[in-house]
Amino acid sequence: MIEEKLTELGITLPEPAAPVASYVPTVEAGGMLYVSGQLPFVDGKVITGKVGDARSLADGQLAARACGIMLIAQIKKALGGDLDRVERIVKLGVFVASTSEFTDQPEVANGASDLMEAVFGDAGKHARAAVSVPVLPRDATVEIDCVVKVRPN
């Protein structure tokens, strides 16, 4: 069902990104799946630059959406390809590299939040934090991690 929704939305999931340091992409424990922070890859390249400087609000939203797509790819891999095991997207943690004058981090985060709801319906509605940071790994514009409630195998 979720795969059909992705197709309907014209989304092709990329190969999940490999960790860039000493961590694992996902951990499943106690019916929850914890997904490490994902960067905004488009065509294999990270979207870089700060929102409010090199990047606009719209650019930030696209970067957040790209992070959301990578989150879904990581979830799919962790769940053995079965996205229908997702019971609920519980929380997104959205980090936005932005200037000190830029204050629309919640609107940037909507790029991922709206995607989760479009893909997972009501189960995609989640709690969220959207915070500004001075810099992210690889000069990424956005990084997002998430917590997902999953159904047993």
PAZAPA-4460 file (N, C-alpha, C; in steps of 0.05 Angstrom, whole numbers, plus 32768, in hexadecimal, padded with zeros to 4 digits):
% residues 153
    n_x    n_y    n_z   ca_x   ca_y   ca_z    c_x    c_y    c_z   seq   type   mol
   8010   7FE8   8000   8000   8000   8000   8011   8019   8000     1      M     A
   8026   801A   8011   8038   8031   8012   8047   8033   7FF8     2      I     A
   8050   801D   7FED   805E   801D   7FD4   804D   8029   7FBE     3      E     A
   8033   8023   7FBE   8021   802E   7FAA   801F   804C   7FAD     4      E     A
   801F   8055   7FC6   801D   8072   7FCC   8036   8080   7FC1     5      K     A
   804E   8074   7FC6   8067   807F   7FBC   8066   8082   7F9D     6      L     A
   805C   806D   7F90   805A   806D   7F73   8047   8083   7F6A     7      T     A
   8030   8085   7F78   801C   809A   7F71   8028   80B6   7F74     8      E     A
   803A   80B9   7F88   8046   80D3   7F8C   805F   80D8   7F7B     9      L     A
   8066   80C4   7F6B   807D   80C6   7F59   8097   80C5   7F67    10      G     A
   8098   80B7   7F7E   80B1   80B6   7F8E   80BE   809B   7F8A    11      I     A
   80D7   809B   7F81   80E8   8084   7F80   80FC   8086   7F96    12      T     A
   80FC   8072   7FA8   810E   8073   7FBF   812B   806E   7FB5    13      L     A
   813E   807D   7FBF   815A   8079   7FB8   8165   8062   7FC9    14      P     A
   817D   8059   7FC2   818B   8046   7FD4   8191   8055   7FEE    15      E     A
   818B   8049   8005   8190   8057   801E   81AD   805F   8021    16      P     A
   81B2   8076   802B   81CD   8080   802F   81DB   8070   8044    17      A     A
   81F5   806B   803F   8206   805D   8052   820E   8071   8068    18      A     A
   8213   8067   8080   821C   8079   8096   8237   8086   808E    19      P     A
   823B   809F   8097   8254   80AD   8091   8267   80AD   80A8    20      V     A
   825F   80A0   80BE   8270   809F   80D6   8269   8085   80E6    21      A     A
   826F   8085   8100   826C   806D   8110   8250   806B   811C    22      S     A
   823C   8063   810C   8221   805F   8115   8213   804D   8101    23      Y     A
   81FB   8044   8108   81EB   8034   80F5   81D3   8045   80EC    24      V     A
   81C9   8040   80D4   81B3   8051   80CA   8199   804E   80DA    25      P     A
   8194   8036   80E4   817B   8031   80F3   817F   801E   810A    26      T     A
   816E   8021   811E   816D   800D   8134   814F   8008   813A    27      V     A
   8148   7FEF   813A   812D   7FE7   8141   812D   7FDB   815D    28      E     A
   811D   7FE6   816F   811C   7FDD   818A   8101   7FE3   8196    29      A     A
   80F5   7FCF   81A3   80DC   7FD3   81B1   80C5   7FDD   81A0    30      G     A
   80C4   7FD4   8187   80AE   7FDD   8175   80B2   7FF8   8169    31      G     A
   80CA   8003   816D   80D0   801E   8162   80E9   801B   8150    32      M     A
   80E9   802B   813B   8100   802D   8129   810B   8049   812B    33      L     A
   8125   804A   8132   8133   8064   8134   8144   8067   811C    34      Y     A
   8140   807C   810D   814F   8081   80F4   8162   8098   80F9    35      V     A
   817C   8093   80F4   8191   80A7   80F7   818B   80BE   80E3    36      S     A
   8197   80D5   80E9   8194   80EC   80D8   819B   80E7   80BB    37      G     A
   818A   80F0   80AA   818E   80ED   808D   8191   8108   8080    38      Q     A
   81A3   8108   806C   81A9   8121   805E   8199   8122   8044    39      L     A
   8197   813A   8038   8186   813E   8020   8195   8137   8006    40      P     A
   8193   811F   7FFE   81A0   8116   7FE5   818D   811A   7FCE    41      F     A
   8196   8126   7FB8   8187   8127   7F9F   819B   8120   7F89    42      V     A
   8194   810B   7F7A   81A6   8101   7F65   81C2   80FA   7F70    43      D     A
   81C2   80EF   7F88   81DB   80E6   7F94   81ED   80FC   7FA0    44      G     A
   81E3   8115   7FA0   81F2   812B   7FAB   81E3   8138   7FC2    45      K     A
   81F1   8141   7FD7   81E5   814E   7FEE   81DE   816B   7FE7    46      V     A
   81C6   8174   7FED   81BF   8190   7FEB   81CD   819F   8001    47      I     A
   81DD   81B3   7FFA   81ED   81C1   800D   81E6   81DF   800F    48      T     A
   81EF   81EC   8024   81EC   8209   8027   81D7   820F   803D    49      G     A
   81D9   8227   8048   81C8   822F   805E   81AF   823D   8053    50      K     A
   8198   8237   8060   817F   8244   8059   8181   8261   8064    51      V     A
   8179   8274   8054   817B   8290   805C   8195   829C   8050    52      G     A
   81A5   828C   8044   81BE   8296   8037   81BE   828A   801B    53      D     A
   81CC   8274   8017   81CE   8268   7FFC   81B4   825A   7FF4    54      A     A
   81A3   8253   8007   818B   8244   8002   8172   8254   800B    55      R     A
   815D   8252   7FFB   8143   825E   8001   8132   824B   8012    56      S     A
   811C   8256   801C   8108   8245   802A   8100   822E   8019    57      L     A
   80F9   8233   8000   80F1   821D   7FEE   8107   8208   7FEA    58      A     A
   8120   8211   7FE8   8136   81FE   7FE7   8137   81ED   8000    59      D     A
   8134   81FA   8017   8134   81EB   8030   811E   81D6   8031    60      G     A
   8106   81DE   8028   80F0   81CB   8027   80F6   81B3   8015    61      Q     A
   8102   81B8   7FFE   810A   81A2   7FEC   811F   8190   7FF9    62      L     A
   8132   819D   8008   8146   818D   8016   8139   817C   802C    63      A     A
   8126   8187   803A   8118   8178   804F   8109   8160   8042    64      A     A
   80FC   8165   802C   80EE   8150   801E   8102   813A   8015    65      R     A
   8119   8142   800B   812E   812E   8003   8137   811E   801B    66      A     A
   8139   812B   8032   8140   811C   804B   8129   8108   8052    67      C     A
   8111   8111   804E   80FA   80FF   8054   80FA   80E7   8041    68      G     A
   8100   80EB   8028   8102   80D4   8016   8118   80C1   801E    69      I     A
   812F   80CB   8027   8144   80BA   8030   813C   80AC   804A    70      M     A
   812D   80B9   805C   8123   80AC   8074   8111   8094   806C    71      L     A
   80FF   8098   8059   80EE   8082   8051   80FE   806B   8045    72      I     A
   8113   8072   8036   8125   805D   802B   8132   804D   8041    73      A     A
   813B   805B   8056   8148   804D   806C   8134   803C   807B    74      Q     A
   811B   8046   807F   8106   8037   808C   8100   801E   807D    75      I     A
   80FE   8020   8063   80F8   8009   8052   810D   7FF4   8055    76      K     A
   8126   7FFC   8053   813C   7FE9   8056   813C   7FDB   8071    77      K     A
   8138   7FEB   8086   8137   7FE0   80A2   8121   7FCC   80A6    78      A     A
   810B   7FD0   8098   80F3   7FBF   809B   80F2   7FAA   8086    79      L     A
   8108   7FA3   807A   8109   7F8E   8067   80F8   7F93   804E    80      G     A
   80F5   7FAC   8047   80E6   7FB3   802F   80C8   7FB7   8034    81      G     A
   80BF   7FB3   804C   80A2   7FB4   8051   809A   7FCE   805F    82      D     A
   8095   7FE3   8050   808C   7FFD   805B   8071   7FFC   8068    83      L     A
   8061   7FE7   8062   8047   7FE5   806F   804A   7FDD   808D    84      D     A
   8062   7FD7   8096   8066   7FD2   80B3   8066   7FED   80C2    85      R     A
   8068   8003   80B4   8068   801D   80C2   804C   8022   80CE    86      V     A
   804C   8023   80E9   8033   8029   80F7   802E   8047   80FA    87      E     A
   8045   8055   80FF   8043   8072   8103   805E   807F   8101    88      R     A
   8060   8095   80F4   8077   80A6   80F5   8073   80B6   810F    89      I     A
   8084   80B1   8123   8080   80BC   813E   808C   80D8   8140    90      V     A
   80A5   80DB   8137   80B1   80F5   813A   80C7   80FA   8125    91      K     A
   80C9   8113   811C   80DF   811B   810B   80EF   8130   811A    92      L     A
   8109   812E   8118   811B   8142   8123   8128   8150   810B    93      G     A
   8121   8169   8106   812A   8177   80EE   813F   818C   80F6    94      V     A
   8156   818A   80E9   816C   819D   80EE   8170   81AD   80D4    95      F     A
   816F   81C7   80D6   8171   81D8   80BE   8189   81EA   80C1    96      V     A
   819C   81E7   80AF   81B3   81F9   80AF   81A9   8214   80A4    97      A     A
   81AA   8228   80B5   819E   8242   80AD   81AD   8259   80BA    98      S     A
   81A9   8270   80AF   81B5   8288   80BA   81A6   828F   80D4    99      T     A
   81B2   82A0   80E4   81A6   82A8   80FE   818D   82B9   80F9   100      S     A
   818A   82C5   80E2   8173   82D6   80DC   815B   82C5   80D2   101      E     A
   8160   82AD   80C8   814B   829C   80BD   813B   828F   80D4   102      F     A
   8121   8292   80D4   8111   8287   80EA   80FA   8275   80E0   103      T     A
   80FA   826C   80C7   80E5   825C   80BD   80EC   823E   80BC   104      D     A
   80FA   8234   80D0   8101   8218   80D1   80E9   8206   80D0   105      Q     A
   80D3   820D   80DD   80BB   81FB   80DB   80B1   81F8   80BF   106      P     A
   80B2   820E   80AF   80A9   820C   8093   80BC   81FB   8083   107      E     A
   80D6   81FC   8088   80E9   81EA   807B   80E2   81CD   8081   108      V     A
   80DD   81C7   809B   80D7   81AC   80A4   80BE   81A1   8097   109      A     A
   80AC   81B3   808F   8093   81A9   8081   8099   819A   8068   110      N     A
   80B0   819E   805C   80B8   818E   8044   80B8   8171   804A   111      G     A
   80C1   8169   8062   80C1   814D   806A   80A7   8145   8076   112      A     A
   809C   8156   8087   8083   814F   8095   806C   814A   8081   113      S     A
   8069   815C   806D   8054   8159   8059   8058   813F   8049   114      D     A
   8071   8138   8044   8077   811F   8036   806E   8107   8046   115      L     A
   8074   8107   8060   806D   80F0   8071   804F   80EC   8072   116      M     A
   8040   8102   8073   8023   8100   8073   8019   80F7   8058   117      E     A
   8025   8100   8042   801D   80F8   8027   8021   80DA   8023   118      A     A
   8037   80D0   802D   803E   80B4   8029   802F   80A1   803C   119      V     A
   802F   80A8   8056   8024   8096   806A   8008   809E   8074   120      F     A
   7FFC   80B3   8069   7FE1   80BC   8072   7FE2   80C5   808F   121      G     A
   7FCD   80BF   809E   7FCC   80C8   80BA   7FE3   80BC   80CA   122      D     A
   7FED   80A5   80C3   8004   8099   80D1   801D   80A9   80CD   123      A     A
   801D   80BB   80BA   8034   80CC   80B4   8034   80E6   80C4   124      G     A
   801E   80EC   80D2   801D   8104   80E4   802E   80FE   80FC   125      K     A
   803F   8111   8104   8053   810C   8118   8059   8124   8129   126      H     A
   8067   811F   8140   8072   8135   814F   808C   813D   8141   127      A     A
   8096   8155   8148   80AD   815F   8139   80BC   8175   8148   128      R     A
   80D5   8176   8143   80E5   818D   814A   80F2   8198   8131   129      A     A
   80F4   81B2   812F   8101   81BF   8118   8113   81D4   8123   130      A     A
   812D   81D0   8121   8140   81E2   812E   8155   81EC   811A   131      V     A
   815F   8203   811F   8175   820F   810F   818F   8206   811B   132      S     A
   81A2   8200   8109   81BE   81F9   8111   81D0   8209   80FF   133      V     A
   81E9   820F   8109   81FB   821F   80F8   8207   820F   80E1   134      P     A
   820A   81F5   80E4   8216   81E5   80CF   820E   81C8   80D3   135      V     A
   820C   81B9   80BD   8205   819C   80BE   821B   818C   80B0   136      L     A
   821C   8172   80B4   8230   8162   80A7   822F   8166   8088   137      P     A
   8246   8166   807C   8249   8169   805E   823D   8183   8054   138      R     A
   8239   8197   8066   822D   81B0   805F   8210   81AD   8055   139      D     A
   8203   8198   805E   81E7   8193   8056   81D5   81AA   805F   140      A     A
   81C1   81AE   8050   81AD   81C3   8056   819A   81BA   806C   141      T     A
   8193   81A0   806C   8181   8195   8080   818A   8179   8087   142      V     A
   8185   8171   80A0   8189   8155   80A9   8170   814E   80BA   143      E     A
   8166   8136   80B6   814E   812D   80C4   8152   8111   80CE   144      I     A
   814B   810D   80E8   8149   80F2   80F3   812C   80EC   80FA   145      D     A
   8125   80D3   8100   810A   80CD   8107   8107   80B5   8118   146      C     A
   80EF   80B3   8124   80E7   809C   8135   80CD   8092   8128   147      V     A
   80CC   8077   8124   80B5   806B   8117   80AB   8054   8128   148      V     A
   8091   8052   812C   8085   803B   8139   8080   8026   8124   149      K     A
   8089   800D   8128   8086   7FF9   8114   8076   7FE1   811E   150      V     A
   8068   7FD4   810B   805A   7FBB   8111   806D   7FA4   8112   151      R     A
   8068   7F90   8122   807A   7F79   8122   807A   7F6A   8107   152      P     A
   808F   7F5C   8102   8091   7F4C   80E9   807B   7F37   80E8   153      N     A
***
